[in-house]
């Protein structure tokens, strides 16, 4: 089966597109192209609507990857999905997506302030967290909140770049998450670059400037294990 064209890879601000249905199964509807981010890398999948040619609007309740990680499944709340070959319009819940973009970008800045390996990540519309390989914690909620907001208000650009697998192999330190690696079998690897601060492989959606994140607060720092500290952030 052909892979889904991921329009969000190049423009996270697209909130809708027209597409052709390529497959329908109990797991979801596949399209030749989509603006919907599929759940991965800790970031929640998009929700929204799928509008059919006859005007029916179907609730899109999740977006996930198929087993091959190349095709995207749009999970619908309906007993009457569209047919293969049908043209549809898919639209995301933009307010929800924008919160995810802001929080995901915020986590990149949090990683700058805690420069140790990342062992876990989760991003929902309401909060986000990183788990750090940090045996002894000297982290302080108030201090981290102040420094995060200083980086945010400095309006650093957030750029999307591409490198080859060979270039990444020559720069293994770019991969911050322990045990994680970009998907294989691709000619280029997507890089999120905040010049002077952070540069790492990432397939998530982000804002164009750190200033767009808005004010945040570190709401929790907890010990998850002997060598693990979890930091939770929320939009203020």
C-alpha positions, 0 to 999 in steps of 0.5 A: 500500500502507498504511504500517506503524504504527511502535509503536516511535516512541511506546514504544521499550520495547515488545518484542512485539506482535500484528499482521496480515500485509499482504503477503509477498514475496521481500524480506520480510513486511509487517505492519499494525503492528510493534515492530521498528525498521527499519534507518535513520539509521545504526541497525541494524534489529531481529532477533527472532522471528515466531510464527505462529498454528500455533505455529511460530516463525520467525527474524527476521534483519533489519528494513528499509524498503521503497523507499517508506520507509513500509512495513517489511519483516521479513526471515525465515529461512524457506522457509515464510512466513506468509500474507496476513491471518494473525495473528502475534506479532512479538518483538524480541531485547530485549537487542540492542535495548536496547544499540542504544538505549543507544548511540544515546542516547550518540551524542546526548551525544557530539554535545553534546561535539563541537559541529560538523556530523555527517557520518556515523553508525553504531550496532551492538549492539557499538559506535557512531560519529559522523563529524565535520566537524573539520579539526583535531582536538583530541579526546582519548579520555580527556577525551571518555570522562570528560565523556561519563560525567559527562553519563550519570551526571547522569541527564538525561531523554530525551524524545520530542517532535513539531513540524511541518515549518514549525516545523523550517524555522524552526529549521534549526539543529536538523538536525545531520547534514550533507546529511540531512533528516527524511522529507517528506510527514509532518504532524509530525516526531519530535524527541529532546529532552534538555533543556538539552543536545540537541534534534534530529530523530531516528527512532531508539530511545532510553532514557528517561534518560541514566543507563540508558546505563551506563558507556561508553568512547571507544575510537578517534579516527581521521582519515578525511579532511582534514576528517573525524574519526571517534569510536567509543564502546563500552559498558563 
